[in-house]
Structures are given as structure tokens and as C-alpha cells.
């Protein structure tokens, strides 16, 4: 039996949070225990009300008094995680929890240290959205692989599963979108067995609530270089 801590940061996700958690709750994987940790990051809509109405859908609910950004929410969740592995899940419906079995299989079969869910290789279903997002993701992935001598195809997929012992969450410094690459860099530096698996992707448009913007790439590149050489 292995335990997976699923970290779900949420900010104004009243339209999707319960449907997402219901899908997570449906995942029953042999020899795997799921610890579901939801962090409300100062939502101003009814996200917290909806979460309080369905406590059976999660293991732990953390409510941030004010919005501190996705990275701050993730760190709050990690401080309560005690699983063998960490898996990130966005609160929208861009990523399907039905893919958990694919992500967890390399951990069960091959004792993987890191498993990335890739939207770029063999993805069963991918919604086509923005050209510049795909170009930016390709550039980030290319530079990450160059710096770390890896061969990932999609380093900024939400679905990152890593062995919890590889990263000391108390020492994470990034609080924004760049935190993802900080965690991945530390995981790759400390681990040896890396895998990726194809996943489906149902991306949102900006009108539908997508939050990441072009300027976020600047902090991602900065963190990627700093953490690679100054850990």
C-alpha cells in the first residue's frame, strides 16, 4: 500500500470544485490510499460554502484568510501532506482524475521518483486553445531539459507526481506559477527514476476562467535557472 497526497488549490472555483472532487472521489486504485487536501486561497465566491457542504469528498480543507497565490496555497497544503508521493490537481476540470491510474502505475511498478503527465505525447484527448501557450510550454520544456539533462515533453503539465521525501516543502521559496518548476527541479536533482505518461487535457479559455498569463513565463525562467545552480 502506498499513500498519495493530492494537493488541490482553489480560488473562485465554485463552478467546478464539487464536480472535480466527485471525480477524485471516484478513483479507487488497488494498493493506493488517496489523501485529498483542498486549499481555498481566499475565494470571494461560494467555493468555501460548497466545500463545507461536502466534507466527505476530501481529507483536509485549509482555508486561507486572503488570496496569496497558487504557490502559497500549495505550500499550505504540503505542510499537511503525509503521503509517500505528492500529486497536484487543479480545481478546474482541465485535467481528468481518471488519469491517476496512469500516473501512479510507474510508482507501483518501477518505484518511480517523478512521473509527469504529458499532453504532448500520445494524449487521448486534447482541447486545442492558444498557440502562444503551446509555444511557451515548448520553450520552457526545452530549456528545462537542457539544464537538467532530461527528456520530458511537457514540464508545465499540472499532473506532476513526485516522491515527497525528495523535496523539503518548508524550504520552497517560490509563491507564484514558478513554484512548479522549483519543485520539479528539486525532484529531478534528488531523484533518479523519471517517467512520463500520456494524459487528456480539457483546457479552458480566458473567458472560461483560465488564470495563467504570458508575463508569468518571466518568473518561471528566472526560477528555473536559479534553482538549477543554487538549489
Residue frames as a rotation matrix with the C-alpha (Angstrom) as fourth column:
UNK 1
0.576 0.818 0.000 0.00
0.818 -0.576 0.000 0.00
0.000 0.000 -1.000 0.00
UNK 2
-0.696 -0.713 0.086 1.28
0.711 -0.701 -0.061 3.46
0.104 0.018 0.994 -0.92
UNK 3
0.241 0.756 -0.609 -0.27
0.773 -0.529 -0.350 6.77
-0.586 -0.386 -0.712 0.02
UNK 4
-0.481 -0.299 0.824 -0.71
0.783 -0.570 0.250 9.64
0.395 0.765 0.508 -2.43
UNK 5
-0.202 0.387 -0.900 -1.35
0.565 -0.704 -0.430 13.15
-0.800 -0.596 -0.076 -1.10
UNK 6
-0.157 0.261 0.952 -3.37
0.936 -0.269 0.228 15.09
0.316 0.927 -0.202 -3.68
UNK 7
-0.567 -0.146 -0.810 -2.92
0.495 -0.847 -0.194 18.86
-0.658 -0.512 0.553 -3.37
UNK 8
-0.125 0.641 0.757 -5.84
0.946 -0.154 0.286 20.89
0.300 0.752 -0.587 -4.77
UNK 9
-0.792 -0.110 -0.600 -5.50
0.329 -0.905 -0.268 24.70
-0.514 -0.410 0.754 -4.55
UNK 10
-0.115 0.833 0.542 -8.73
0.975 -0.009 0.221 26.57
0.189 0.554 -0.811 -5.37
UNK 11
-0.767 -0.037 -0.641 -9.53
0.230 -0.948 -0.220 30.22
-0.600 -0.316 0.735 -5.97
UNK 12
-0.225 0.803 -0.551 -13.05
-0.697 -0.528 -0.485 31.20
-0.680 0.275 0.679 -7.04
UNK 13
-0.881 -0.121 -0.457 -13.84
-0.415 0.663 0.623 27.78
0.227 0.738 -0.635 -8.48
UNK 14
-0.444 0.780 0.440 -17.47
-0.524 0.172 -0.834 27.45
-0.727 -0.601 0.332 -7.41
UNK 15
0.325 0.622 -0.712 -18.47
-0.937 0.110 -0.332 26.26
-0.128 0.775 0.619 -10.88
UNK 16
0.294 -0.312 -0.903 -16.18
-0.535 0.730 -0.426 23.24
0.792 0.608 0.048 -10.90
UNK 17
-0.453 -0.710 0.539 -14.86
-0.841 0.141 -0.522 22.37
0.294 -0.690 -0.661 -7.43
UNK 18
0.028 0.514 0.857 -17.55
-0.720 0.605 -0.339 19.87
-0.693 -0.608 0.387 -6.42
UNK 19
0.918 0.284 -0.276 -17.64
-0.394 0.590 -0.705 18.11
-0.037 0.756 0.653 -9.79
UNK 20
0.147 -0.950 -0.276 -13.84
-0.635 0.123 -0.763 17.87
0.758 0.287 -0.585 -9.67
UNK 21
-0.515 -0.358 0.779 -13.84
-0.854 0.288 -0.433 16.42
-0.069 -0.888 -0.454 -6.15
UNK 22
0.505 0.745 0.436 -16.54
-0.625 0.664 -0.410 13.93
-0.595 -0.065 0.801 -7.08
UNK 23
0.800 -0.276 -0.532 -14.31
-0.368 0.474 -0.800 12.67
0.474 0.836 0.278 -9.87
UNK 24
-0.314 -0.926 0.211 -11.36
-0.737 0.098 -0.668 12.42
0.598 -0.365 -0.713 -7.50
UNK 25
-0.183 0.336 0.924 -13.55
-0.874 0.374 -0.309 10.51
-0.450 -0.864 0.225 -5.03
UNK 26
0.801 0.573 -0.171 -14.43
-0.574 0.658 -0.487 8.01
-0.167 0.489 0.856 -7.76
UNK 27
0.213 -0.802 -0.558 -10.81
-0.657 0.305 -0.689 6.93
0.723 0.513 -0.462 -8.19
UNK 28
0.709 0.003 0.705 -10.32
-0.565 0.601 0.566 3.59
-0.422 -0.799 0.428 -6.47
UNK 29
0.362 -0.708 -0.607 -6.89
-0.655 0.269 -0.706 2.14
0.663 0.653 -0.366 -7.19
UNK 30
0.910 0.001 -0.415 -5.73
0.214 0.855 0.473 -1.13
0.355 -0.519 0.777 -5.70
UNK 31
0.239 -0.836 -0.494 -2.89
0.967 0.253 0.040 -0.78
0.091 -0.487 0.869 -3.18
UNK 32
-0.675 -0.442 0.591 -3.25
0.444 -0.883 -0.154 3.03
0.590 0.158 0.792 -3.18
UNK 33
0.104 0.649 -0.753 -4.63
0.951 -0.286 -0.115 5.33
-0.290 -0.705 -0.647 -0.47
UNK 34
-0.219 -0.104 0.970 -5.55
0.604 -0.796 0.051 8.85
0.767 0.597 0.237 -1.54
UNK 35
-0.191 0.112 -0.975 -5.23
0.836 -0.502 -0.222 11.78
-0.514 -0.858 0.002 0.87
UNK 36
0.013 0.314 0.949 -7.18
0.825 -0.540 0.167 14.69
0.565 0.781 -0.267 -0.64
UNK 37
-0.268 -0.206 -0.941 -6.10
0.767 -0.636 -0.079 18.13
-0.582 -0.743 0.329 0.63
UNK 38
0.247 0.448 0.859 -8.07
0.843 -0.537 0.038 21.15
0.479 0.715 -0.510 -0.62
UNK 39
-0.510 -0.444 -0.737 -6.79
0.725 -0.682 -0.091 24.69
-0.463 -0.581 0.670 -0.05
UNK 40
0.579 0.684 0.444 -9.14
0.804 -0.569 -0.172 27.61
0.135 0.456 -0.880 -0.60
UNK 41
-0.469 -0.883 -0.019 -6.96
0.883 -0.469 -0.029 30.58
0.017 -0.030 0.999 -1.45
UNK 42
-0.715 0.185 -0.674 -9.17
0.179 -0.883 -0.433 33.42
-0.675 -0.431 0.599 -0.22
UNK 43
-0.680 0.504 0.532 -12.06
0.667 0.125 0.734 32.87
0.304 0.854 -0.421 -2.63
UNK 44
-0.898 0.408 -0.166 -14.66
-0.301 -0.844 -0.445 35.63
-0.322 -0.349 0.880 -2.83
UNK 45
-0.311 0.821 -0.478 -17.38
-0.686 0.154 0.711 33.46
0.658 0.549 0.515 -4.38
UNK 46
0.528 0.653 0.543 -19.19
-0.848 0.370 0.380 30.43
0.047 -0.661 0.749 -2.89
UNK 47
0.022 -0.601 -0.799 -16.28
-0.417 0.721 -0.553 27.98
0.909 0.346 -0.235 -3.20
UNK 48
-0.877 -0.408 0.254 -15.92
-0.374 0.247 -0.894 27.60
0.302 -0.879 -0.369 0.58
UNK 49
-0.163 0.904 0.395 -19.67
-0.899 0.028 -0.437 27.20
-0.406 -0.426 0.808 1.08
UNK 50
0.580 0.361 -0.730 -19.76
-0.707 0.669 -0.231 24.41
0.405 0.650 0.643 -1.47
UNK 51
-0.333 -0.796 -0.505 -16.74
-0.287 0.596 -0.750 22.73
0.898 -0.105 -0.427 0.09
UNK 52
-0.806 0.054 0.590 -18.25
-0.590 0.012 -0.807 22.88
-0.050 -0.998 0.023 3.58
UNK 53
0.195 0.979 0.053 -21.39
-0.946 0.202 -0.252 21.22
-0.258 -0.001 0.966 2.24
UNK 54
0.855 0.082 -0.511 -19.49
-0.314 0.868 -0.385 18.14
0.412 0.490 0.768 1.01
UNK 55
0.293 -0.806 0.514 -16.84
-0.939 -0.140 0.315 17.21
-0.181 -0.575 -0.798 3.62
UNK 56
0.589 -0.034 0.807 -16.92
-0.080 0.992 0.100 13.55
-0.804 -0.123 0.581 2.58
UNK 57
0.975 -0.145 0.166 -15.12
0.185 0.122 -0.975 14.46
0.121 0.982 0.146 -0.65
UNK 58
0.288 -0.923 0.256 -11.80
-0.286 -0.338 -0.897 15.43
0.914 0.185 -0.362 0.94
UNK 59
0.162 -0.363 -0.918 -9.47
0.796 0.598 -0.095 14.50
0.583 -0.715 0.386 3.79
UNK 60
-0.243 -0.350 -0.905 -8.49
0.808 -0.590 0.011 18.05
-0.537 -0.728 0.426 4.80
UNK 61
0.497 0.382 0.779 -9.77
0.721 -0.681 -0.126 21.54
0.482 0.624 -0.615 4.00
UNK 62
-0.374 -0.657 -0.655 -7.46
0.836 -0.544 0.069 24.52
-0.402 -0.521 0.753 4.55
UNK 63
0.638 0.640 0.429 -8.97
0.749 -0.646 -0.149 28.00
0.182 0.416 -0.891 4.27
UNK 64
-0.549 -0.835 0.031 -6.57
0.827 -0.548 -0.124 30.88
0.121 -0.042 0.992 3.60
UNK 65
-0.022 0.558 -0.829 -7.79
0.633 -0.634 -0.444 34.19
-0.774 -0.535 -0.339 5.02
UNK 66
0.489 0.144 -0.860 -6.69
-0.457 -0.798 -0.393 36.09
-0.743 0.586 -0.324 1.90
UNK 67
0.987 -0.078 0.141 -5.53
0.161 0.495 -0.854 35.30
-0.003 0.865 0.501 -1.60
UNK 68
0.437 -0.896 -0.076 -1.80
-0.354 -0.249 0.901 34.57
-0.827 -0.367 -0.427 -1.56
UNK 69
0.050 -0.389 -0.920 -1.40
-0.997 0.027 -0.065 32.98
0.050 0.921 -0.387 -4.99
UNK 70
0.749 0.314 -0.584 -1.26
-0.406 0.913 -0.030 29.38
0.524 0.259 0.811 -6.14
UNK 71
-0.117 -0.904 -0.412 2.23
-0.004 0.415 -0.910 28.79
0.993 -0.105 -0.052 -4.74
UNK 72
-0.672 -0.078 0.736 1.26
-0.685 -0.311 -0.658 29.93
0.281 -0.947 0.155 -1.26
UNK 73
0.398 0.893 0.213 -1.79
-0.917 0.390 0.077 27.68
-0.015 -0.225 0.974 -1.35
UNK 74
0.558 -0.269 -0.785 0.31
-0.171 0.889 -0.426 24.72
0.812 0.372 0.450 -2.46
UNK 75
-0.555 -0.830 0.049 2.78
-0.185 0.066 -0.980 25.27
0.811 -0.553 -0.190 0.40
UNK 76
-0.315 0.530 0.788 -0.09
-0.949 -0.157 -0.274 25.37
-0.021 -0.834 0.552 2.88
UNK 77
0.733 0.632 -0.253 -1.32
-0.655 0.756 -0.010 22.05
0.184 0.173 0.968 1.53
UNK 78
0.229 -0.742 -0.630 2.12
-0.097 0.626 -0.774 20.45
0.969 0.239 0.071 1.51
UNK 79
-0.570 -0.470 0.674 2.55
-0.664 -0.219 -0.715 21.26
0.483 -0.855 -0.187 5.20
UNK 80
0.048 0.678 0.734 -0.32
-0.890 0.362 -0.277 18.85
-0.453 -0.640 0.620 5.94
UNK 81
0.605 0.175 -0.777 0.62
-0.658 0.659 -0.364 16.14
0.449 0.731 0.514 3.44
UNK 82
0.042 -0.619 0.784 1.99
-0.816 0.431 0.384 12.85
-0.576 -0.656 -0.487 4.76
UNK 83
0.933 0.352 0.076 1.76
-0.229 0.742 -0.630 10.63
-0.279 0.570 0.773 1.68
UNK 84
0.200 -0.862 0.465 4.62
0.556 0.491 0.671 8.71
-0.807 0.124 0.578 0.09
UNK 85
-0.622 -0.317 0.716 4.00
0.781 -0.317 0.538 10.77
0.057 0.894 0.445 -3.06
UNK 86
-0.328 0.503 -0.800 2.57
0.015 -0.844 -0.537 14.19
-0.945 -0.187 0.269 -3.87
UNK 87
-0.532 0.235 0.814 0.22
0.847 0.147 0.511 14.72
0.001 0.961 -0.277 -6.82
UNK 88
-0.805 0.223 -0.550 -1.07
-0.089 -0.962 -0.259 18.14
-0.587 -0.160 0.794 -7.90
UNK 89
-0.381 0.769 0.513 -4.61
0.925 0.315 0.214 18.66
0.003 0.556 -0.831 -9.15
UNK 90
-0.968 0.145 0.207 -6.08
-0.113 -0.981 0.159 21.94
0.226 0.131 0.965 -10.39
UNK 91
-0.660 0.751 0.013 -9.55
0.085 0.092 -0.992 22.77
-0.746 -0.654 -0.124 -9.11
UNK 92
-0.058 0.630 -0.774 -10.99
-0.915 -0.343 -0.212 23.32
-0.399 0.696 0.597 -12.56
UNK 93
0.586 0.353 0.729 -11.78
-0.101 0.925 -0.366 20.49
-0.804 0.141 0.578 -14.97
UNK 94
0.451 -0.501 -0.739 -8.81
-0.893 -0.258 -0.369 20.90
-0.005 0.826 -0.564 -17.33
UNK 95
-0.628 -0.706 -0.327 -7.28
-0.658 0.706 -0.260 17.65
0.415 0.052 -0.909 -16.04
UNK 96
0.395 0.870 -0.296 -9.20
-0.645 0.492 0.585 14.41
0.655 -0.040 0.755 -15.50
UNK 97
-0.018 -0.387 0.922 -8.64
-0.952 0.288 0.102 12.39
-0.305 -0.876 -0.374 -12.30
UNK 98
0.916 0.347 0.202 -9.39
-0.261 0.897 -0.358 9.28
-0.305 0.275 0.912 -14.35
UNK 99
0.597 -0.769 -0.226 -5.74
-0.227 0.109 -0.968 9.60
0.769 0.629 -0.109 -15.43
UNK 100
0.422 -0.450 0.787 -4.50
-0.902 -0.123 0.413 8.97
-0.089 -0.885 -0.458 -11.87
UNK 101
0.813 -0.073 0.578 -4.09
-0.024 0.987 0.158 5.27
-0.582 -0.142 0.801 -12.60
UNK 102
0.782 -0.561 0.270 -1.66
0.393 0.109 -0.913 6.11
0.483 0.820 0.306 -15.42
UNK 103
0.395 -0.635 0.664 0.35
-0.559 -0.740 -0.375 8.47
0.729 -0.223 -0.647 -13.22
UNK 104
0.437 -0.148 0.887 0.56
-0.860 0.220 0.461 6.07
-0.263 -0.964 -0.031 -10.31
UNK 105
0.999 0.029 -0.039 1.45
-0.040 0.946 -0.322 2.96
0.028 0.323 0.946 -12.31
UNK 106
0.339 -0.940 -0.050 5.17
-0.020 0.046 -0.999 3.84
0.941 0.339 -0.003 -12.68
UNK 107
-0.130 -0.341 0.931 5.35
-0.922 -0.303 -0.240 4.36
0.364 -0.890 -0.275 -8.91
UNK 108
0.599 0.456 0.658 3.76
-0.687 0.715 0.130 0.99
-0.411 -0.530 0.742 -8.22
UNK 109
0.990 -0.118 0.077 5.66
0.141 0.835 -0.532 -0.98
-0.001 0.538 0.843 -10.87
UNK 110
0.409 -0.880 0.240 9.01
0.571 0.043 -0.820 0.78
0.711 0.472 0.520 -11.14
UNK 111
0.301 -0.265 -0.916 9.42
0.896 -0.251 0.367 2.71
-0.327 -0.931 0.162 -7.87
UNK 112
0.119 -0.213 0.970 9.43
0.710 -0.664 -0.233 5.98
0.694 0.717 0.072 -9.83
UNK 113
-0.575 -0.349 -0.740 10.70
0.755 -0.574 -0.316 9.15
-0.315 -0.741 0.593 -8.20
UNK 114
-0.520 0.384 -0.763 8.95
-0.374 -0.905 -0.201 11.52
-0.767 0.181 0.615 -10.60
UNK 115
-0.452 0.443 0.774 6.07
0.833 0.520 0.189 10.99
-0.319 0.730 -0.605 -13.03
UNK 116
-0.737 0.228 -0.637 4.91
-0.323 -0.946 0.036 13.74
-0.594 0.232 0.770 -15.40
UNK 117
0.135 0.824 0.550 1.59
0.586 0.381 -0.715 13.67
-0.799 0.419 -0.431 -17.18
UNK 118
-0.801 -0.546 -0.244 2.21
0.104 -0.528 0.843 14.73
-0.589 0.650 0.480 -20.78
UNK 119
0.345 0.909 -0.233 -0.29
-0.028 -0.238 -0.971 16.45
-0.938 0.342 -0.056 -23.05
UNK 120
0.209 -0.399 -0.893 2.19
-0.871 -0.491 0.016 16.31
-0.445 0.775 -0.450 -25.92
UNK 121
-0.745 -0.530 -0.404 2.87
-0.650 0.714 0.261 12.59
0.150 0.457 -0.877 -26.40
UNK 122
-0.804 0.408 -0.433 0.02
0.255 0.894 0.369 10.19
0.537 0.186 -0.823 -27.15
UNK 123
-0.851 0.522 0.050 -2.62
-0.320 -0.440 -0.839 12.31
-0.416 -0.731 0.542 -25.41
UNK 124
-0.598 0.672 0.437 -6.02
0.727 0.684 -0.055 10.58
-0.336 0.285 -0.898 -25.87
UNK 125
0.438 0.763 0.476 -7.95
0.846 -0.528 0.069 13.90
0.304 0.373 -0.877 -25.96
UNK 126
-0.533 -0.598 -0.599 -6.56
0.727 -0.685 0.037 17.44
-0.432 -0.416 0.800 -26.04
UNK 127
0.662 0.748 -0.038 -8.61
0.654 -0.602 -0.458 20.59
-0.365 0.278 -0.888 -26.44
UNK 128
-0.267 -0.738 0.619 -6.92
0.925 -0.376 -0.049 23.00
0.269 0.560 0.784 -28.85
UNK 129
0.648 0.475 -0.596 -6.67
0.653 -0.749 0.114 26.54
-0.392 -0.463 -0.795 -27.48
UNK 130
0.895 -0.251 -0.368 -3.79
-0.280 -0.960 -0.028 29.02
-0.346 0.128 -0.930 -27.70
UNK 131
0.742 -0.670 0.007 -0.76
0.305 0.327 -0.894 28.83
0.597 0.666 0.447 -29.99
UNK 132
0.143 -0.747 0.649 1.33
-0.511 -0.617 -0.598 31.06
0.848 -0.246 -0.470 -27.73
UNK 133
0.552 0.085 0.830 0.67
-0.803 0.324 0.501 28.83
-0.226 -0.942 0.247 -24.72
UNK 134
0.954 -0.188 0.232 1.94
0.232 0.957 -0.177 25.81
-0.189 0.222 0.957 -26.62
UNK 135
0.500 -0.812 0.303 5.00
0.180 -0.245 -0.953 27.72
0.847 0.530 0.023 -27.85
UNK 136
0.215 -0.396 0.893 5.76
-0.832 -0.553 -0.045 28.98
0.511 -0.733 -0.449 -24.35
UNK 137
0.753 0.119 0.647 5.41
-0.506 0.733 0.455 25.50
-0.420 -0.670 0.612 -22.89
UNK 138
0.876 -0.476 0.079 7.71
0.408 0.644 -0.648 24.08
0.257 0.600 0.758 -25.56
UNK 139
0.280 -0.806 0.521 10.35
-0.198 -0.580 -0.790 26.72
0.939 0.118 -0.322 -24.77
UNK 140
0.334 -0.103 0.937 10.15
-0.940 -0.113 0.322 26.14
0.072 -0.988 -0.134 -21.01
UNK 141
0.908 0.067 0.413 10.37
-0.137 0.980 0.144 22.38
-0.395 -0.187 0.899 -21.53
UNK 142
0.739 -0.667 0.091 13.33
0.303 0.209 -0.930 22.69
0.601 0.715 0.357 -23.91
UNK 143
0.099 -0.728 0.679 15.35
-0.557 -0.606 -0.568 24.86
0.824 -0.322 -0.465 -21.52
UNK 144
0.519 0.131 0.845 14.47
-0.829 0.318 0.460 22.70
-0.208 -0.939 0.274 -18.51
UNK 145
0.971 -0.140 0.191 15.66
0.177 0.966 -0.190 19.57
-0.158 0.218 0.963 -20.32
UNK 146
0.499 -0.829 0.254 18.84
0.124 -0.222 -0.967 21.34
0.858 0.514 -0.008 -21.43
UNK 147
0.100 -0.449 0.888 19.64
-0.815 -0.548 -0.186 22.46
0.570 -0.705 -0.421 -17.89
UNK 148
0.195 0.117 0.974 18.80
-0.884 0.451 0.123 19.16
-0.425 -0.885 0.192 -16.21
UNK 149
-0.740 -0.526 -0.420 19.77
-0.669 0.638 0.380 16.60
0.068 0.562 -0.824 -18.89
UNK 150
-0.423 0.710 0.562 16.25
0.024 0.629 -0.777 15.20
-0.906 -0.316 -0.283 -19.01
UNK 151
-0.995 0.097 0.025 13.87
0.031 0.066 0.997 14.41
0.095 0.993 -0.069 -21.88
UNK 152
-0.386 0.911 -0.145 10.42
0.442 0.045 -0.896 15.44
-0.810 -0.410 -0.420 -20.65
UNK 153
-0.628 0.228 0.744 7.91
0.726 -0.172 0.666 16.51
0.280 0.958 -0.058 -23.29
UNK 154
0.131 0.790 0.599 5.66
0.202 -0.613 0.764 18.69
0.971 0.021 -0.240 -21.11
UNK 155
-0.665 -0.522 -0.535 7.15
0.578 0.094 -0.811 20.04
0.473 -0.848 0.239 -17.87
UNK 156
-0.930 0.328 0.168 4.33
-0.367 -0.787 -0.496 22.51
-0.031 -0.523 0.852 -17.21
UNK 157
-0.202 0.848 -0.491 1.56
0.066 0.512 0.857 19.95
0.977 0.141 -0.159 -17.09
UNK 158
0.215 0.363 0.906 -0.39
-0.873 -0.345 0.345 20.24
0.438 -0.865 0.243 -13.83
UNK 159
0.959 0.284 -0.019 -0.05
-0.252 0.878 0.407 16.50
0.132 -0.385 0.913 -13.32
UNK 160
-0.111 -0.993 -0.042 3.28
-0.551 0.096 -0.829 16.17
0.827 -0.069 -0.558 -11.53
UNK 161
0.958 0.286 -0.031 3.66
-0.148 0.583 0.799 13.24
0.247 -0.760 0.601 -9.14
UNK 162
0.039 -0.999 -0.001 6.85
-0.381 -0.014 -0.924 13.06
0.924 0.037 -0.382 -7.08
UNK 163
0.117 -0.109 -0.987 8.21
0.743 0.669 0.014 11.23
0.659 -0.735 0.160 -4.06
UNK 164
0.886 0.381 0.263 7.55
0.148 -0.772 0.618 13.52
0.438 -0.509 -0.741 -1.08
UNK 165
0.691 -0.654 -0.307 10.94
0.489 0.110 0.865 12.83
-0.532 -0.748 0.396 0.54
UNK 166
0.022 -0.730 0.684 12.74
0.992 -0.070 -0.107 14.43
0.126 0.680 0.722 -2.41
UNK 167
-0.291 -0.030 0.956 11.58
0.264 -0.963 0.050 17.97
0.920 0.267 0.289 -1.66
UNK 168
-0.596 0.080 -0.799 11.54
0.786 -0.148 -0.601 19.77
-0.167 -0.986 0.026 1.68
UNK 169
0.156 0.767 0.622 8.39
0.827 -0.446 0.342 21.86
0.540 0.461 -0.704 1.32
UNK 170
0.694 0.088 -0.714 9.47
0.603 -0.613 0.511 24.14
-0.393 -0.785 -0.478 4.17
UNK 171
-0.242 -0.898 -0.367 12.38
0.363 -0.435 0.824 25.33
-0.900 0.066 0.431 2.02
UNK 172
-0.061 0.292 0.954 10.35
0.994 -0.073 0.085 26.25
0.095 0.953 -0.286 -1.07
UNK 173
-0.640 -0.284 -0.714 10.74
0.431 -0.902 -0.027 29.93
-0.636 -0.325 0.700 -1.86
UNK 174
-0.948 0.302 0.100 8.53
-0.046 -0.442 0.896 30.49
0.315 0.845 0.433 -4.91
UNK 175
-0.620 0.782 -0.057 4.92
0.105 0.011 -0.994 31.54
-0.777 -0.623 -0.089 -4.30
UNK 176
-0.011 0.612 -0.791 3.71
-0.808 -0.471 -0.353 32.00
-0.589 0.636 0.499 -7.87
UNK 177
0.894 0.379 -0.240 3.41
-0.439 0.629 -0.642 29.91
-0.092 0.679 0.728 -11.02
UNK 178
0.193 -0.918 -0.346 7.18
-0.702 0.117 -0.702 29.41
0.685 0.379 -0.622 -10.92
UNK 179
0.015 -0.167 0.986 6.84
-0.918 0.388 0.080 27.18
-0.395 -0.907 -0.147 -7.86
UNK 180
0.909 0.381 0.168 6.02
-0.275 0.852 -0.445 24.25
-0.312 0.358 0.880 -10.16
UNK 181
0.669 -0.711 -0.215 9.43
-0.073 0.225 -0.972 24.39
0.739 0.666 0.099 -11.82
UNK 182
-0.073 -0.663 0.745 11.12
-0.928 -0.228 -0.294 24.84
0.365 -0.713 -0.599 -8.42
UNK 183
0.355 0.294 0.887 9.57
-0.691 0.722 0.037 21.59
-0.629 -0.627 0.460 -7.19
UNK 184
0.999 0.032 0.008 10.34
-0.017 0.710 -0.704 19.73
-0.028 0.704 0.710 -10.41
UNK 185
0.380 -0.925 0.032 13.97
-0.477 -0.225 -0.850 20.92
0.793 0.307 -0.526 -10.40
UNK 186
-0.158 -0.418 0.895 14.48
-0.986 0.106 -0.125 19.80
-0.043 -0.902 -0.429 -6.81
UNK 187
0.638 0.479 0.603 12.80
-0.469 0.863 -0.189 16.45
-0.610 -0.162 0.775 -7.51
UNK 188
0.934 -0.308 -0.183 14.98
-0.035 0.429 -0.903 15.76
0.357 0.849 0.390 -10.55
UNK 189
0.113 -0.949 0.295 18.16
-0.706 -0.285 -0.648 16.74
0.699 -0.135 -0.702 -8.72
UNK 190
-0.237 -0.175 0.955 17.37
-0.934 0.312 -0.175 14.42
-0.268 -0.934 -0.238 -5.81
UNK 191
0.541 0.566 0.622 15.81
-0.378 0.824 -0.422 11.52
-0.751 -0.007 0.660 -7.73
UNK 192
-0.607 -0.794 -0.019 16.98
-0.438 0.314 0.843 9.05
-0.663 0.520 -0.538 -10.37
UNK 193
-0.764 0.386 0.517 13.90
0.588 0.746 0.312 7.38
-0.265 0.543 -0.797 -11.88
UNK 194
-0.533 0.525 -0.664 11.77
-0.407 -0.847 -0.342 9.67
-0.742 0.088 0.665 -14.04
UNK 195
-0.656 0.419 0.628 8.76
0.702 0.645 0.303 8.73
-0.279 0.639 -0.717 -16.17
UNK 196
-0.676 0.603 -0.424 6.02
-0.589 -0.787 -0.183 10.41
-0.444 0.126 0.887 -18.15
UNK 197
-0.622 0.587 0.518 2.63
0.621 0.773 -0.131 9.13
-0.477 0.240 -0.846 -19.25
UNK 198
-0.828 0.366 0.424 0.03
0.164 -0.565 0.808 10.46
0.536 0.739 0.408 -21.74
UNK 199
-0.578 0.694 -0.431 -2.94
0.537 -0.074 -0.840 12.31
-0.615 -0.717 -0.330 -20.25
UNK 200
0.010 0.673 0.740 -6.01
0.921 -0.294 0.254 14.06
0.389 0.679 -0.623 -21.60
UNK 201
-0.786 -0.295 -0.543 -6.39
0.485 -0.840 -0.245 17.84
-0.384 -0.456 0.803 -21.39
UNK 202
0.112 0.903 0.414 -9.52
0.962 -0.203 0.183 19.96
0.249 0.378 -0.892 -21.49
UNK 203
-0.747 -0.617 -0.247 -8.03
0.662 -0.724 -0.195 23.45
-0.058 -0.309 0.949 -21.39
UNK 204
0.342 0.850 -0.401 -10.12
0.787 -0.492 -0.372 26.50
-0.513 -0.188 -0.837 -20.56
UNK 205
0.030 -0.249 0.968 -10.15
0.670 -0.714 -0.204 29.80
0.742 0.655 0.145 -22.43
UNK 206
-0.933 -0.358 0.038 -9.59
0.232 -0.680 -0.696 33.07
0.275 -0.640 0.717 -20.58
UNK 207
-0.399 0.867 0.297 -13.32
-0.679 -0.497 0.541 33.72
0.617 0.014 0.787 -20.81
UNK 208
0.459 0.568 -0.683 -13.93
-0.042 0.782 0.622 30.39
0.887 -0.257 0.383 -19.08
UNK 209
0.974 0.016 0.228 -11.61
-0.221 -0.173 0.960 31.27
0.055 -0.985 -0.165 -16.21
UNK 210
0.494 -0.862 -0.114 -8.03
0.773 0.496 -0.396 30.40
0.397 0.108 0.911 -17.23
UNK 211
0.937 -0.052 -0.345 -5.68
0.210 -0.706 0.676 32.35
-0.279 -0.706 -0.651 -14.96
UNK 212
0.065 -0.998 0.019 -2.11
0.648 0.056 0.759 31.97
-0.758 -0.037 0.651 -16.27
UNK 213
0.938 0.206 -0.278 -0.83
-0.027 -0.758 -0.652 34.88
-0.345 0.619 -0.705 -18.37
UNK 214
0.739 -0.660 0.135 2.15
0.313 0.159 -0.936 35.48
0.597 0.734 0.324 -20.69
UNK 215
0.337 -0.655 0.676 4.10
-0.643 -0.685 -0.343 37.52
0.687 -0.319 -0.652 -18.12
UNK 216
0.812 0.003 0.583 4.29
-0.502 0.513 0.696 34.52
-0.297 -0.858 0.418 -15.78
UNK 217
0.864 -0.502 -0.035 6.92
0.386 0.706 -0.594 32.99
0.323 0.499 0.804 -18.05
UNK 218
0.311 -0.786 0.534 9.50
-0.386 -0.618 -0.685 35.52
0.868 0.007 -0.496 -16.82
UNK 219
0.213 -0.199 0.957 9.46
-0.974 0.033 0.224 34.27
-0.076 -0.980 -0.186 -13.23
UNK 220
0.944 0.145 0.297 9.41
-0.127 0.989 -0.079 30.67
-0.305 0.036 0.952 -14.47
UNK 221
0.652 -0.758 0.025 12.66
0.236 0.172 -0.956 31.15
0.720 0.630 0.292 -16.41
UNK 222
0.113 -0.615 0.781 14.28
-0.723 -0.589 -0.360 33.01
0.681 -0.524 -0.511 -13.51
UNK 223
0.451 0.135 0.882 13.39
-0.819 0.456 0.349 30.29
-0.355 -0.880 0.316 -11.01
UNK 224
0.998 -0.061 -0.009 14.45
0.050 0.887 -0.458 27.54
0.036 0.457 0.889 -13.41
UNK 225
0.353 -0.928 0.118 17.97
0.040 -0.111 -0.993 28.93
0.935 0.355 -0.002 -13.67
UNK 226
0.003 -0.349 0.937 18.35
-0.870 -0.463 -0.170 29.95
0.493 -0.814 -0.305 -10.02
UNK 227
0.577 0.314 0.754 17.18
-0.723 0.625 0.293 26.63
-0.379 -0.714 0.588 -8.60
UNK 228
0.933 -0.295 -0.208 19.25
0.101 0.766 -0.635 24.62
0.347 0.571 0.744 -11.06
UNK 229
0.135 -0.988 0.078 22.52
0.279 -0.037 -0.960 26.21
0.951 0.152 0.270 -9.99
UNK 230
-0.657 -0.392 0.644 21.79
-0.434 -0.501 -0.749 27.50
0.616 -0.772 0.159 -6.49
UNK 231
-0.481 0.472 -0.739 19.20
0.458 0.854 0.247 24.94
0.747 -0.219 -0.627 -5.31
